[in-house]
Amino acid sequence: MKGRYFAFHPGLCVLLIPLGAIGYKNGAPCARCPRNAHCTNATFCRCDPGFTSLSGKVIFSTSSEVCTDINECGPPLYMSCGSLARCHNVEGSYYCECAPGHELLSGGTKFQSKKENTCQEVLFSWTSPSGVKSQSLSRFFDKVQQLSQDFKPALAKNTIQDLVEEIDELLETPGDLETLPPSEQHCVASHLLIGLEDVLRGLSKFLPNGPLTVHAPAGTELSLKVQEQGIGDVTVGQSQAKMQLNWDVAQKSSNLGPSVVGLISTPGMSKLLGEVPLVLEPKQQEAVHEHKGLLEEVSPVLLSDVISAFISNKDTQSLSSPVTFIFSHHSVTPWPTQKVLCVFWERGQDGCGHWSTTGCRTVATRDASTTCECTHLSSFAILMGHDDMQQEDPVLVVITYVGLGLSLLCLLLAALTFLLCKAIQNTSTSLHLQLSICLFLAHLLFLTAIDQTKIKVLCAIIAGALHYLYLAAFTWMLLEGLHLFLTARNLTVVNYSSMSRFMTKIMFPVGYGVPALIVAISAASRPHLYGTPARCWLHTDRGFIWTFLGPVCTIFSINLVFFLMTFWIVKSKLSSLNRDVSTLRNTRMLTFKATAQLLILGCTWCLGILQVGPAAHVMAYLFTIINSLQGVFIFLVYCLLSQQVREQYRKWFRGARKSKAESEKYTLSSGTMSDASKHSVENYNEQLTLENLSLRK
């Protein structure tokens, strides 16, 4: 047995030897070959398939050689996977897969060559965005997937109808979508807009030639047209929007199928697009940086429905001819600092997005319609935004600086008069003095610091100070109006002393306390809205500007009532005193003082609110001229037209002249005495000289 075994063993070894030789020849590894290589015989090595040697040799014998991966998807090979597919390189090999939104007819995911390519578009590759937790959104996409599974080309119209109704229902009752943070809402809206556009483009290919219109209960509306090799212009219209373009734009040159042009309006999408920033096109950004030094992120107001445009040609980033959109929207009259903008939804790299004006321009705008031209397609809307690009009127700038400069001078003179003129100091003078001080400080800060926007904290402090000073000035105007009315009322009811005591008690707590309370509440609630990139003033977002406009409108409305009541009382009293007095002269003076008083009480600030519509430019000039000269009117009425103040000015002027004359007389007498002394000294010196000469002789 043992002998037989050993006798059999050499024979087995003989059989194994040729098998080993075959193994070496077929690429069995050997110790001398590097990684990713195999032996071709007992001496030489060859790189494995999918690898190549750094030296470029096919066969090598040194173990220091390195075999590197061949990138079949890059130069110089560029393995073609065919259309609608992508090549992916892996170590030692490669594979092809269909592009996103497409799949193989077999249902597989990978293939090796162009011949195996059967990629076709997947109509419903629309899934819920990752990272968003929403039951409403999950239910919607479950229904979309069900539509995908039940889809039949012959029933494409019904599928489109169902899809439009589903998106309409989601936007009408978003449910927990409204509880998401604004940033996530924007991402969801971006996902819905882009996905809806892609799905409708795919489904439209199965429709017969002709138009199709779909209306959903909550207002979502779809209009599209399908035509074989369309020629000329085409218009797709809805109740709120219309799109005009050329069929050549819609048809892709390599696609011989039917041309599709569609427009879908989603009014409910605005619920997910609150506080979306607006990004200006690069040229506008540069101009804003040059003009203001900073680009302001604006949260514009959405005026129209959001519409999405799609065509059979998926390459819509740079169209051969512009597309015209005509929007119907809410009737609106922009303020001078506002502008109606044509914008589109630009998706960001993070899947979210923002409004942008790049490639779109506003052709014409009316109260309730706007015409736009765009060189690309996406989702579009009409916004009302702040026009930081508007050029300042140089004439208004000059008027502002000259008027405020004169007001500063007059307010300073008036304040000095109220402080130094003892004859007129009373409760009324105290009111005038405080009003002059507040207006002087407010105007001075406005002229010197309104544009100091480089340091945000400093700008916010300046805005807060301006807010307080102008509110304080208006509060003192209110007290002026109240005092004027009570003074006129005392012409018929004699109780001046009690009125004076009442005004003395309330004027300082009200004049400085009420504005401080308003500013403190505003700063505590929304401190970030003090200061804008354009100027150091209140931001207009969330109605914050009304923390100033609200009190101001209330004050000049009350003062207007006080003024009319006072005017009526004074006119009635004067007419009853003496009808034979020179009524023409009295009436003229009363009219002039009353008009000036109307300006002093701040009633003309209402012109700022009237800067809308065709008369906006005229109102801007009137507002600037009249209100920049408010300090001049205060000095004119309370100082120059006051007989007591004029008498005091005469005394000061005579005293100044007398002092000057005495100073000149003193100087003259001093000079005369100096000359006499000089002459006496010279005579004395001459006399001494003569005496010395005589002694020498």
Salt bridges, closest charged atoms under 4 A:
ASP48 OD1 - HIS38 ND1 2.74
GLU91 OE2 - ARG35 NH1 3.85
GLU97 OE2 - HIS88 NE2 2.77
GLU121 OE1 - LYS205 NZ 3.20
GLU166 OE1 - LYS143 NZ 3.56
GLU197 OE2 - ARG201 NH2 3.12
ASP198 OD1 - ARG201 NH1 2.97
GLU221 OE2 - HIS215 ND1 3.71
GLU275 OE2 - ARG542 NH2 3.73
GLU296 OE2 - HIS539 NE2 3.43
GLU346 OE1 - HIS354 NE2 3.10
GLU373 OE1 - ARG361 NH2 3.25
GLU392 OE2 - LYS292 NZ 3.87
ASP393 OD2 - HIS617 NE2 3.65
GLU480 OE2 - HIS432 ND1 2.60
ASP541 OD1 - HIS539 ND1 3.71
GLU647 OE2 - ARG650 NH1 2.84
GLU682 OE1 - HIS679 ND1 3.96
